[in-house]
Amino acid sequence: MFAVVLIKVVIAFVILLVSVMLYIWGMRKVIADMQNRIGPNRAGPYGCCRRSPTASKLFFKEQSIPSSADRGVFRLAPYLSIMAGVS
């Protein structure tokens, strides 16, 4: 039972990761066309070698908390700003 759930989670994670990579690649291509410049085709064929570093950077990006900050307020602030925008 646990293995089935784990496999579903891994499959969903892989699908989302690949879709984000394709989205970023497409977005860079469209923006390059809009700016009339060469797109992300310098790193491998069709820019394929640029997707993996970008995705891994986004996945492994760590949140740093300043040493002088109040941890509770620092972590709570984004949620409070979202709630203020919703209400």
N, C-alpha and C positions, 0 to 999 in steps of 0.2 A: 504494500500500500504506500509506504513512504517512498519507495523507489519510483513509483508511477508519478507521484507528486513532484519529486525531484527532477525527473525527466521532463515533465511539462514545464517546470520553472526554467530549466536550462534551455529548452526549445524556445520558449517565449523570450528569454534573455538574448539568445542568438539572433532571433528574428528582429528584435528591436535594435540590437547593435548593428546589424547589417543595414537595416532601414535608415538608421541615423547616418551611417557612413555614406550611403547612396544619396541621402538628402544633402549632406554637406558638399559632396562632390558636385551634385547638380546645381546647388545654390552658387557655388564658386564659378561654375561654367556660365550660368546665367548672368551673374554680376560682371564677369569678365566680358561677356558680349555687350552688356549695357554700357560698360566703360570703354568699349572698343580697344581692348588689350588682350594679350595672350593669357589664357586661363591656366588652370593648374595642370598643364600637360608637360611640365618639365621633369617631374619625378616619375619616370617609368611610362609605359604606354597608356595613353588616355588618362593620365594622372592617377592610375590605380595604386601606385606605391605611396601615395600621400594620404590615403584614407586610413590606413592602420595606425600610423602615429597620431593622427588627429583624434581618432576614436579612443585610443589608449590614454591619451592625455586627458580627455574629458572624463573617462571612467576613473582614472587614478588620481585626479586632482583632489588634493586634500584641503579641507577647511582649516585655516589657521586662526587661532584666537589670540589676540594680543595679551601679553602677560599682565598688563595693568587693567584689563577690561573685567567687568563683572560677568562671569560665565553665564549665569542664568539670564540676565538681560540681553547679553550678546546673542544667545541662541534663541531667545524669545522674540526679538525685534522683527525678524522677517515675517513671522506669523502674525504679529500685531499689525504690521503695515498691510498685509493681505486682508486681514479682517476689516481694517479701516476702509479699504478700497471696495470691499464687497457690500458693506452696509450703507 
